[in-house]
Amino acid sequence: MKIIHSIFSFHVGGAETMLIDIINQQCKEASISLIIVNDKVNINLLNTIDKSVNIYLIKRKESNKIQLFTTFFKINRIVKKINPDAIHCHDNKLFPFFIRWKRKTCITIHSINLSIAFLKYFSRIFAISDSVKNNIKERTGINAHIVFNGIEIEKYKSRENYSFDPKKDEFKIIQISRLSPKQKGQHIAIHAISLLKKQYPDINIKLFFIGGGEAIKELEELAVKLTISSQIVFLGTIDRSRIKNDICNYHVLIQPSLIEGFGITITEGFACGLPVIASNLDGPKEICHLLNAGLLVYPNDPVDLAEKILQVYQSYVSNTLKGSNYILKEKKQLKIFDIQTTATLYTKHYIL
């Protein structure tokens, strides 16, 4: 089978991370090509794609309408040469570039309330969660196929030792997301740490952020304003292999998002044997309910987040964490979110 994936830009983000994992899995059994339309490309990210994948960089300047026609012809020459069995788009506005191959086009919708332009013209539509499927149905009447985002479960190192001494050990919290407070709620996490330090000044606690973004200055200033800058650490964007090996060294993963169609980092936290605290939004809630694990907090509520962090902290101190439902009972529960399952389902739906 010959498959073309296409995306506008290639930054560090959830959709791109997911796309890389799907491509690297699918290329084991199919001929895969990737078309990146715009000139916004993270080379380090690009280098994580399997070398057998054919990558086409169109290098259109972002938002440049004048280049639309030349871009159309470039893409169509590539598609004609490959003659794919399926064209998998990761942005609905890509459809006009592939209109001549309408019956082969499909799209993954990665979040709720995204633009619905051209959506009805795709041959197949995939949703990454039940909440995204319902959102598409409510707005368009279209029934999408659910294909959960997946991760390489067995490549995530799991925490095995849950012992904790509050007199000696630092309680380490991790959040993995691009620094976008309006979507990912990093400011809520910082406020929660401030509340905990005010109520329990002797608690040895530190919050680590993994991810890049322009909001770092805003978040650093908030930490200074709340006088907790020594409790907040910005690690920036790090290699995913480090994430797979290092997350297990933290004590809890939090995801206090304000908008979240799924939440791949939630599954990563569970894969590493950590308790997970996530916003009570449809996507994260769906994951936690399917796995019967984790804690949910009210969105945009630092008080509730602080209380849930304290619950997890106290379960470490009292050595009761392993008997709680904060963590997975068994790693095999994550099979539903295995990247091999994800890739296989996509391939199956391409040919239906």
C-alpha positions in Angstrom: 0.0 0.0 0.0 1.2 3.5 -0.8 0.1 6.3 1.6 0.7 10.0 1.5 0.5 12.0 4.7 0.3 15.8 4.5 0.5 18.7 6.9 0.9 22.4 6.6 3.8 23.0 9.0 6.0 20.8 11.1 6.6 22.4 14.5 6.8 20.6 17.9 3.3 19.9 18.8 0.7 17.1 19.5 -0.4 16.6 15.9 3.2 16.5 14.6 4.3 14.1 17.4 1.3 11.8 16.6 2.0 12.0 12.9 5.6 10.9 13.3 4.6 7.9 15.4 2.0 6.9 12.9 4.4 7.2 10.0 7.2 5.3 11.7 4.8 2.5 12.4 3.1 2.4 9.0 6.3 2.4 7.1 7.1 -1.1 8.4 4.4 -2.5 6.1 3.7 0.2 3.5 5.3 2.8 1.3 5.0 6.2 3.1 5.4 9.7 1.8 5.1 13.0 3.7 4.2 16.3 2.1 4.9 19.4 4.2 3.4 22.4 2.6 4.8 25.4 4.4 8.4 26.5 5.1 7.9 26.2 8.9 9.8 23.0 9.6 11.6 21.8 12.7 14.7 19.9 11.3 15.3 18.0 14.6 11.7 16.8 14.5 12.0 15.9 10.9 15.1 13.8 11.6 13.1 11.5 13.9 11.1 10.2 10.9 12.2 6.8 9.6 14.7 7.1 6.7 12.6 4.9 4.4 9.9 7.7 4.3 9.9 10.0 1.3 9.7 13.6 2.5 8.6 16.4 0.2 9.2 20.0 1.4 7.1 22.4 -0.7 8.5 25.4 1.2 5.5 27.7 0.6 5.7 30.8 2.8 3.1 30.6 5.5 -0.1 32.5 4.6 1.3 33.4 1.2 -1.8 33.3 -1.1 0.2 34.2 -4.2 2.1 30.8 -3.9 -1.1 28.8 -3.7 -1.2 28.0 -7.4 2.4 26.9 -7.7 2.0 24.9 -4.5 -1.1 23.2 -6.0 0.8 22.2 -9.1 3.9 21.0 -7.2 1.7 18.8 -4.9 -0.3 17.4 -7.8 2.9 16.4 -9.7 4.1 14.5 -6.6 0.7 12.8 -6.1 0.5 11.8 -9.7 4.0 10.3 -9.6 3.3 8.3 -6.4 -0.2 7.3 -7.3 -1.2 6.5 -3.7 -3.9 4.3 -2.3 -4.7 6.9 0.4 -4.0 10.5 1.1 -4.1 11.3 4.8 -4.4 15.0 5.6 -3.8 16.5 9.1 -5.5 19.8 8.4 -8.9 20.2 6.7 -7.7 23.2 4.6 -5.3 20.9 2.7 -8.2 19.5 0.8 -8.1 21.9 -2.2 -4.5 20.7 -3.0 -5.8 17.1 -3.3 -9.2 17.7 -4.9 -8.3 15.7 -8.0 -7.9 12.6 -5.7 -11.0 13.3 -3.6 -12.0 9.6 -3.2 -8.6 8.8 -1.7 -8.6 11.6 0.8 -9.1 11.3 4.5 -8.4 13.5 7.5 -7.7 13.3 11.2 -9.3 15.9 13.4 -7.0 16.5 16.3 -9.1 18.7 18.6 -12.6 20.2 19.2 -14.1 23.3 17.6 -11.6 23.4 14.7 -12.6 24.9 11.4 -15.0 22.6 9.4 -14.1 24.1 6.0 -14.0 21.4 3.3 -14.7 18.7 5.9 -17.7 17.3 4.0 -15.6 16.6 0.9 -13.2 14.2 2.5 -13.8 10.5 1.7 -13.2 9.5 5.4 -13.0 11.5 8.6 -11.2 10.3 11.7 -11.6 11.7 15.3 -9.0 11.1 18.0 -11.5 10.7 20.7 -15.3 10.3 21.4 -15.4 14.0 22.4 -14.0 15.1 19.1 -16.3 12.7 17.2 -19.3 14.2 19.1 -18.1 17.7 18.4 -17.9 17.0 14.6 -21.3 15.4 14.7 -22.9 18.3 16.4 -21.4 20.9 14.1 -21.6 19.1 10.7 -23.9 16.0 11.1 -20.9 13.8 9.9 -20.2 10.5 11.7 -16.4 10.3 12.1 -14.4 7.1 12.8 -12.7 7.1 16.2 -9.0 6.2 16.1 -7.3 6.9 19.4 -3.9 8.6 19.4 -1.3 6.0 20.3 2.2 5.9 21.8 5.0 3.3 21.8 4.0 1.9 25.1 6.8 -0.5 25.7 9.5 2.2 25.1 8.4 4.2 28.1 10.4 3.4 31.2 8.1 2.8 34.2 8.5 4.0 37.8 8.9 1.0 40.0 9.9 2.5 43.4 7.2 4.6 45.0 8.9 5.2 48.3 9.1 8.8 49.4 10.6 10.6 52.4 9.2 14.1 52.8 12.2 15.1 54.9 14.8 14.2 52.3 13.1 13.9 48.9 11.8 16.6 46.5 8.3 16.0 45.2 8.6 16.6 41.5 5.6 17.4 39.3 5.8 17.4 35.5 3.7 18.9 32.8 4.4 18.3 29.1 2.9 20.7 26.6 3.7 23.6 24.4 3.7 26.8 26.6 0.2 28.0 25.7 -1.7 29.0 28.9 -5.0 29.7 27.1 -5.1 26.0 26.0 -2.8 24.1 28.3 -3.3 26.0 31.6 0.3 26.3 32.8 -0.7 29.5 34.7 -3.2 27.4 36.6 -0.5 25.0 37.6 1.7 27.8 38.9 -1.1 29.3 40.9 -1.7 25.8 42.4 1.9 25.5 43.5 1.6 29.0 45.1 -1.4 27.9 47.1 0.3 24.8 48.3 3.4 26.8 49.4 1.3 29.3 51.3 -0.7 26.6 53.1 2.3 24.3 53.6 5.5 26.4 53.6 7.7 23.5 54.5 6.6 21.2 51.7 9.5 20.4 49.3 7.8 20.6 46.0 8.8 21.6 42.5 7.0 22.0 39.2 8.8 21.2 35.9 7.5 22.3 32.5 8.6 20.5 29.3 7.8 22.4 26.1 8.6 25.5 24.2 6.6 28.6 23.4 6.4 32.3 23.5 4.5 32.3 26.8 7.6 31.4 28.8 8.3 35.1 29.7 4.7 35.5 30.8 4.9 32.4 33.0 8.3 33.3 34.4 6.9 36.7 35.5 3.9 35.0 37.1 6.2 32.7 39.1 8.2 35.8 40.3 5.0 37.7 41.1 3.8 34.8 43.3 7.3 34.5 44.9 7.7 30.8 43.8 10.2 31.1 41.0 12.5 28.7 42.9 9.7 26.1 42.7 9.2 26.4 38.9 11.6 25.0 36.3 11.3 25.4 32.5 13.1 22.6 30.7 12.2 23.8 27.2 11.7 21.3 24.3 13.5 18.1 24.9 14.1 15.0 22.8 11.2 12.4 23.0 13.6 9.6 23.8 14.5 11.6 27.0 10.8 11.9 27.8 10.3 8.1 27.4 13.3 7.5 29.7 13.0 10.3 32.2 9.3 10.9 33.1 9.3 8.0 35.5 11.7 10.0 37.7 8.9 12.5 38.5 6.2 11.8 41.1 3.0 13.0 39.2 2.1 14.3 35.8 -0.5 17.0 35.5 -2.4 18.3 32.6 -4.7 21.2 33.7 -5.8 22.1 30.1 -8.6 24.5 29.2 -9.0 22.9 25.8 -8.1 19.3 25.1 -9.5 16.9 22.5 -7.5 14.0 23.7 -4.3 14.4 25.8 -1.4 12.2 24.6 0.7 13.2 27.5 -1.9 11.7 29.8 -1.3 8.3 28.3 2.5 8.9 28.5 2.2 9.6 32.2 0.3 6.4 32.8 2.8 4.5 30.6 5.6 5.7 32.9 3.7 4.4 36.0 2.9 7.9 37.3 -0.3 9.1 38.9 -2.0 11.6 36.5 -4.1 14.6 37.3 -6.0 16.0 34.3 -8.8 18.5 33.6 -12.3 17.2 33.6 -12.8 17.8 29.9 -14.2 15.3 27.5 -10.9 14.1 26.0 -8.9 13.6 29.2 -12.0 12.3 31.1 -12.5 9.7 28.3 -8.9 8.4 28.8 -9.1 8.3 32.6 -12.5 6.5 32.5 -11.3 3.9 29.9 -8.3 3.2 32.1 -10.1 3.5 35.4 -7.2 5.6 36.7 -6.1 9.1 37.4 -7.7 12.1 39.0 -9.8 14.8 37.3 -9.9 18.4 38.3 -12.3 21.3 37.5 -10.8 23.3 34.5 -9.4 26.7 35.4 -9.5 25.9 39.2 -6.1 26.2 40.9 -7.7 25.4 44.3 -9.0 22.0 43.1 -5.6 21.3 41.4 -3.7 22.1 44.5 -6.0 19.8 46.5 -5.5 16.9 44.1 -1.7 17.4 44.1 -1.8 17.3 47.8 -3.8 14.0 47.7 -1.2 12.4 45.6 1.6 13.8 47.7 0.0 12.4 50.9 -0.4 9.0 49.2 3.3 8.9 48.6 4.1 9.9 52.2 1.7 7.3 53.6 2.9 4.7 51.1 -0.6 4.0 49.8 -0.2 5.1 46.2 0.1 1.6 44.8 -3.3 0.6 46.3 -5.0 3.7 44.8 -6.6 4.2 41.4 -4.2 7.2 40.8 -2.0 4.9 38.7 -2.6 2.0 36.3 -2.9 -1.4 37.8 -1.3 -3.0 34.8 0.5 -1.5 31.8 -1.4 -3.8 29.4 -4.5 -1.7 30.1 -2.9 0.8 27.6 -3.2 -1.5 24.7 -6.1 0.5 23.4 -3.6 3.5 23.1 -0.7 1.5 21.5 0.7 3.1 18.4 0.5 -0.2 16.6 -3.2 -0.3 17.2 -3.6 3.2 16.0 -1.6 2.6 12.8 -3.4 -0.7 12.0 -6.8 0.9 12.4 -5.9 3.8 10.0 -4.7 1.3 7.4 -7.8 -0.8 7.8 -10.1 2.3 7.3 -8.1 3.5 4.2 -9.3 0.5 2.2 -12.9 0.2 3.5 
